[in-house]
């Protein structure tokens, strides 16, 4: 691998995993390789994603060919579909089995489902380090068990590490509710991570600020590394111009979870169509998985309830096909769960397109600060149907009347949020620090 510093990147979800965090993991590993590191990725076997989460095969070719990927086993008993693999206890009393399974999972590390991965990745990290010394570890949540591998190398061999929290560990980003206290087992593990890490990354300023307030002794090492958008996948400036006679396509791309206010969107859409001939000829196109790992009947029902009003669920889009999907939209729907600490990765993709963006989310969301100065931003004053309808109508009008100059300004505004722009400065700082330490040691 030459004389480049060796970084170990630890991520549970890595291509071909289809979860939202995979895009950040892929981009980070590529940024490290592009930025001067030799990169080894430690992640799950492909079969884990094929069996349990689903895959996006279009992502694997995007991994920098210089990156070495080490795949290790991960078991997920709770999602085991083969009844022949079930124990007698699980077959006879699923609740009792679930309680026992949860207890067993958390013995190695206080995280349901993922705790047993700790010894697997600690042993793998040490093996990789012995094969070729690791100069830096970067690990990304969630799950937070990923942080045990860098802690292991840090404690045994003094290897520095970065903890990419993405969101938060100690509180719920949707509600702000505290999930664990400093005195809890989780809290003690978190303090080890914060104290040992060289840097800790978060996706937005509200999360970083709260963590800094709760952990002032570690505030100097806390950084915002926003998600940004991947230029390889997103059209910077959609060329499509709408035909009012044919109607508009108002599009959404992203995972549709329980937190996404689909019902509010459908109710507002129905109301908007009542007073707009163009919208009566238009379609709401929803792309994405419904839920992360399991079906969500309530969400499916909420979508189906809008079918007679032109709400069309079109299924997931492989990452490599996202550009084509954006090219078919006239207006973008930023539909997010309520939460002061919620940004979402899709907001950056939306801004790159230059299309009108409707914020169908609580105005207090962190995403509001990202899009506030976007020239074609149409926020809902609330999630009441009348406010959602008003924003939808305004965005539709803008799609038909916005000048080329305004669209150009939108694209220019979005360019500040490229993924490279978010990651490269931090990677450069890490490379400089590692090289300096190497020079001093030699």
VENDATA-V722856 format. One record per residue. N is the residue number from 1. PSI is psi in degrees with one decimal (999 if undefined). OMEGA is omega in whole degrees, 0 to 359 (999 if undefined). NEAR is the number of other C-alpha atoms within 8 Angstrom. Layout:
N,PSI,OMEGA,NEAR ; N,PSI,OMEGA,NEAR
This chain:
1,3.6,178,4 ; 2,-160.7,185,3 ; 3,7.5,179,4 ; 4,144.9,177,8 ; 5,149.1,183,13 ; 6,119.6,177,13 ; 7,135.1,173,14 ; 8,124.6,180,13 ; 9,121.2,185,12 ; 10,121.3,181,13 ; 11,125.4,176,13 ; 12,-46.9,181,12 ; 13,109.8,180,12 ; 14,152.2,181,11 ; 15,134.6,15,13 ; 16,16.6,177,12 ; 17,142.8,185,14 ; 18,0.6,184,12 ; 19,156.1,184,9 ; 20,-37.4,180,7 ; 21,-16.4,180,8 ; 22,-35.6,182,12 ; 23,-39.6,177,8 ; 24,-41.1,179,9 ; 25,-46.7,178,12 ; 26,-47.1,182,12 ; 27,-37.8,181,10 ; 28,-45.9,178,9 ; 29,-42.9,178,13 ; 30,-38.9,179,11 ; 31,-37.8,178,12 ; 32,-42.3,178,13 ; 33,-42.6,180,13 ; 34,-30.2,187,7 ; 35,4.1,173,10 ; 36,6.3,179,9 ; 37,150.2,161,12 ; 38,127.0,191,13 ; 39,128.8,167,14 ; 40,124.8,178,12 ; 41,131.5,175,13 ; 42,116.7,186,16 ; 43,-171.6,182,13 ; 44,161.1,172,12 ; 45,149.1,179,10 ; 46,-37.0,184,9 ; 47,-28.0,178,6 ; 48,-46.4,182,12 ; 49,-38.7,179,13 ; 50,-35.0,186,10 ; 51,-35.4,192,7 ; 52,-39.8,190,8 ; 53,-19.5,191,12 ; 54,158.6,185,9 ; 55,157.4,169,10 ; 56,95.0,186,11 ; 57,-19.6,182,8 ; 58,-11.4,183,10 ; 59,-34.8,186,11 ; 60,-40.3,178,8 ; 61,-14.6,181,6 ; 62,-7.8,177,7 ; 63,128.3,179,11 ; 64,127.4,184,8 ; 65,-15.3,178,5 ; 66,-12.2,184,7 ; 67,133.1,174,13 ; 68,127.8,182,8 ; 69,119.5,176,8 ; 70,119.8,182,8 ; 71,130.9,182,9 ; 72,160.1,184,11 ; 73,152.2,170,8 ; 74,129.9,178,8 ; 75,145.9,183,5 ; 76,74.5,186,7 ; 77,-36.3,184,5 ; 78,-25.7,181,6 ; 79,11.1,180,6 ; 80,114.8,183,9 ; 81,-15.7,184,4 ; 82,109.4,182,6 ; 83,-24.0,179,6 ; 84,-19.2,179,4 ; 85,-4.7,181,6 ; 86,144.7,174,9 ; 87,165.3,177,6 ; 88,-40.9,180,6 ; 89,-42.3,181,9 ; 90,-39.9,180,12 ; 91,-38.0,183,8 ; 92,-40.1,184,6 ; 93,83.4,180,8 ; 94,-41.1,179,9 ; 95,-42.3,179,7 ; 96,-41.6,178,9 ; 97,-41.9,181,10 ; 98,-41.4,178,10 ; 99,-43.8,179,8 ; 100,-42.9,180,8 ; 101,-42.7,180,8 ; 102,-40.9,178,10 ; 103,-45.7,181,9 ; 104,-39.8,180,7 ; 105,-36.8,189,15 ; 106,0.9,177,13 ; 107,-49.2,180,9 ; 108,-33.1,185,9 ; 109,139.3,188,11 ; 110,66.4,179,10 ; 111,114.3,180,11 ; 112,146.5,178,9 ; 113,-49.2,191,10 ; 114,-13.9,184,11 ; 115,-42.0,181,14 ; 116,-11.2,179,12 ; 117,-17.3,185,9 ; 118,-57.7,182,14 ; 119,-30.4,180,8 ; 120,-48.8,184,10 ; 121,-27.3,175,13 ; 122,-44.8,179,12 ; 123,-40.7,180,8 ; 124,-41.9,180,10 ; 125,-41.4,180,13 ; 126,-39.9,177,9 ; 127,-45.3,179,8 ; 128,-41.3,180,10 ; 129,-36.6,180,9 ; 130,-31.9,178,7 ; 131,-42.9,174,6 ; 132,119.6,185,7 ; 133,133.7,179,8 ; 134,128.9,180,12 ; 135,-22.7,183,10 ; 136,143.7,173,13 ; 137,135.3,170,14 ; 138,124.6,180,13 ; 139,143.2,182,14 ; 140,137.7,171,16 ; 141,170.5,354,14 ; 142,147.9,19,10 ; 143,157.0,184,9 ; 144,-12.0,175,11 ; 145,-22.4,178,13 ; 146,-25.5,181,16 ; 147,-13.2,182,12 ; 148,-31.0,180,11 ; 149,-50.6,177,12 ; 150,-35.0,177,15 ; 151,-39.3,180,12 ; 152,-48.5,179,9 ; 153,-33.1,178,13 ; 154,-46.7,184,12 ; 155,-36.9,184,8 ; 156,-35.6,189,6 ; 157,-0.1,179,6 ; 158,20.8,181,7 ; 159,127.3,178,12 ; 160,155.3,181,12 ; 161,159.3,176,15 ; 162,133.6,176,13 ; 163,110.4,176,14 ; 164,93.3,181,11 ; 165,-31.4,192,13 ; 166,-78.2,182,10 ; 167,-116.2,180,8 ; 168,157.5,179,10 ; 169,-40.0,189,9 ; 170,-10.2,179,9 ; 171,157.3,181,10 ; 172,124.0,185,11 ; 173,-17.9,178,13 ; 174,-42.2,185,10 ; 175,-18.8,186,8 ; 176,-0.6,183,10 ; 177,136.5,177,7 ; 178,129.9,181,8 ; 179,-30.7,174,8 ; 180,152.9,182,9 ; 181,163.0,179,9 ; 182,-26.3,183,8 ; 183,-15.0,182,6 ; 184,168.5,177,8 ; 185,-41.6,177,7 ; 186,-42.5,180,10 ; 187,-36.9,179,12 ; 188,-38.6,175,10 ; 189,-42.5,181,8 ; 190,-39.6,179,9 ; 191,-36.7,176,9 ; 192,-42.9,180,9 ; 193,-50.0,182,11 ; 194,-39.9,181,9 ; 195,-36.1,185,7 ; 196,-25.0,187,10 ; 197,145.4,172,11 ; 198,-41.0,176,8 ; 199,152.6,173,10 ; 200,128.2,186,13 ; 201,146.3,176,14 ; 202,158.2,185,17 ; 203,-17.5,179,12 ; 204,167.6,184,12 ; 205,-39.2,179,8 ; 206,-41.4,179,9 ; 207,-46.8,180,13 ; 208,-42.9,183,13 ; 209,-40.9,179,8 ; 210,-41.0,178,8 ; 211,-39.1,179,10 ; 212,-37.4,179,11 ; 213,-36.0,181,8 ; 214,-21.9,181,6 ; 215,64.3,186,8 ; 216,-27.5,180,8 ; 217,-17.0,180,5 ; 218,6.1,189,10 ; 219,-35.4,186,10 ; 220,-23.1,183,5 ; 221,2.7,181,8 ; 222,128.7,184,12 ; 223,150.1,170,9 ; 224,122.4,171,10 ; 225,92.0,185,11 ; 226,161.2,183,9 ; 227,-49.3,183,10 ; 228,179.0,179,13 ; 229,153.6,183,13 ; 230,114.5,185,11 ; 231,-24.2,180,9 ; 232,-22.0,186,4 ; 233,-19.9,191,10 ; 234,137.4,177,13 ; 235,119.9,176,11 ; 236,90.4,184,9 ; 237,94.2,179,11 ; 238,130.7,185,10 ; 239,-18.0,185,5 ; 240,135.4,174,8 ; 241,127.4,190,7 ; 242,153.0,174,9 ; 243,109.3,184,8 ; 244,-28.3,179,8 ; 245,-32.7,179,6 ; 246,-18.4,184,7 ; 247,170.5,184,13 ; 248,161.5,171,16 ; 249,116.4,178,12 ; 250,114.0,193,13 ; 251,150.3,174,14 ; 252,135.5,173,12 ; 253,125.7,178,9 ; 254,165.6,175,8 ; 255,134.8,180,10 ; 256,93.9,184,11 ; 257,-178.6,177,10 ; 258,-30.9,185,8 ; 259,-19.1,183,8 ; 260,124.7,185,9 ; 261,68.7,182,12 ; 262,-42.6,181,10 ; 263,-43.4,179,8 ; 264,-38.7,177,11 ; 265,-47.5,183,12 ; 266,-42.7,180,13 ; 267,-42.2,178,9 ; 268,-37.5,179,15 ; 269,-43.6,178,12 ; 270,-44.5,182,10 ; 271,-40.2,180,11 ; 272,-38.0,181,15 ; 273,-26.8,182,11 ; 274,-29.3,184,8 ; 275,18.6,181,6 ; 276,114.7,178,9 ; 277,-39.3,180,8 ; 278,-45.4,182,11 ; 279,-27.2,176,13 ; 280,-22.0,177,9 ; 281,5.5,189,10 ; 282,172.7,185,12 ; 283,140.7,167,12 ; 284,116.2,182,11 ; 285,117.4,181,12 ; 286,119.7,178,12 ; 287,135.9,175,13 ; 288,165.3,175,12 ; 289,144.8,173,10 ; 290,106.4,184,12 ; 291,166.8,184,11 ; 292,-47.3,184,9 ; 293,-15.6,184,6 ; 294,153.5,180,6 ; 295,151.4,178,6 ; 296,93.4,185,10 ; 297,-37.3,181,6 ; 298,-39.6,179,6 ; 299,-42.9,178,12 ; 300,-40.0,180,9 ; 301,-38.2,180,8 ; 302,-37.9,177,11 ; 303,-46.2,181,14 ; 304,-29.8,181,8 ; 305,-18.4,179,8 ; 306,3.6,186,11 ; 307,-37.2,182,9 ; 308,-10.2,179,6 ; 309,19.2,176,6 ; 310,17.3,174,9 ; 311,118.2,189,14 ; 312,111.4,175,11 ; 313,120.9,187,8 ; 314,7.9,176,8 ; 315,179.3,182,8 ; 316,158.3,178,7 ; 317,121.9,173,10 ; 318,145.9,184,9 ; 319,-37.8,181,9 ; 320,-16.0,181,8 ; 321,2.0,184,9 ; 322,-40.7,180,11 ; 323,-44.3,180,10 ; 324,-37.7,179,7 ; 325,-45.2,179,9 ; 326,-35.1,180,12 ; 327,-16.5,180,10 ; 328,5.0,182,8 ; 329,151.8,173,12 ; 330,-28.8,180,14 ; 331,145.4,179,15 ; 332,140.1,181,13 ; 333,111.7,177,11 ; 334,88.2,186,12 ; 335,108.8,188,12 ; 336,152.6,173,12 ; 337,153.9,180,11 ; 338,136.8,176,12 ; 339,128.9,180,13 ; 340,-26.6,187,12 ; 341,12.9,184,12 ; 342,122.9,175,13 ; 343,-57.3,185,11 ; 344,138.6,178,7 ; 345,-27.1,186,9 ; 346,-22.5,182,10 ; 347,-36.2,182,12 ; 348,-39.0,175,13 ; 349,-42.9,181,12 ; 350,-45.3,184,11 ; 351,-26.8,181,15 ; 352,-23.6,188,17 ; 353,-25.7,186,15 ; 354,7.3,180,16 ; 355,158.5,172,15 ; 356,139.3,181,14 ; 357,125.8,176,14 ; 358,122.0,178,15 ; 359,101.5,176,11 ; 360,75.0,180,14 ; 361,166.6,178,14 ; 362,133.0,181,12 ; 363,-20.7,181,9 ; 364,-3.3,179,8 ; 365,148.2,177,14 ; 366,-26.0,179,13 ; 367,-27.5,180,10 ; 368,-39.5,181,10 ; 369,-28.3,180,7 ; 370,-41.5,188,8 ; 371,-2.7,190,10 ; 372,-40.3,185,7 ; 373,11.8,178,6 ; 374,127.4,187,10 ; 375,-28.5,181,7 ; 376,50.2,179,13 ; 377,131.8,182,13 ; 378,92.9,182,12 ; 379,147.6,171,9 ; 380,129.9,178,15 ; 381,-28.9,175,7 ; 382,-178.9,178,9 ; 383,12.4,173,11 ; 384,145.2,184,8 ; 385,-40.8,182,12 ; 386,-38.7,180,9 ; 387,-38.7,177,12 ; 388,-42.9,180,18 ; 389,-42.3,181,13 ; 390,-42.5,180,10 ; 391,-39.0,179,12 ; 392,-43.1,179,13 ; 393,-41.5,180,11 ; 394,-40.8,179,9 ; 395,-38.6,178,15 ; 396,-41.9,177,12 ; 397,-42.3,180,8 ; 398,-36.6,179,10 ; 399,-31.3,182,13 ; 400,-23.1,190,10 ; 401,-13.2,185,6 ; 402,137.1,181,8 ; 403,163.6,176,6 ; 404,-33.3,179,6 ; 405,-41.6,179,6 ; 406,-41.3,178,10 ; 407,-37.8,177,13 ; 408,-41.6,178,10 ; 409,-37.0,178,10 ; 410,-46.3,180,16 ; 411,-41.8,178,14 ; 412,-40.2,177,9 ; 413,-42.8,183,10 ; 414,-26.0,186,14 ; 415,-18.4,178,8 ; 416,-11.4,185,7 ; 417,26.6,174,10 ; 418,149.3,180,13 ; 419,-39.2,179,13 ; 420,-39.9,181,9 ; 421,-28.7,179,10 ; 422,-41.4,188,13 ; 423,-40.6,190,11 ; 424,-40.3,179,10 ; 425,-38.6,180,8 ; 426,-39.4,178,9 ; 427,-41.2,179,11 ; 428,-40.2,179,9 ; 429,-39.8,179,8 ; 430,-42.4,179,8 ; 431,-44.3,180,12 ; 432,-42.1,182,8 ; 433,-39.9,179,8 ; 434,-43.4,179,11 ; 435,-38.7,178,9 ; 436,-43.4,179,8 ; 437,-38.5,178,8 ; 438,-40.9,180,8 ; 439,-40.1,179,7 ; 440,-40.8,182,6 ; 441,-30.9,182,5 ; 442,999,999,4
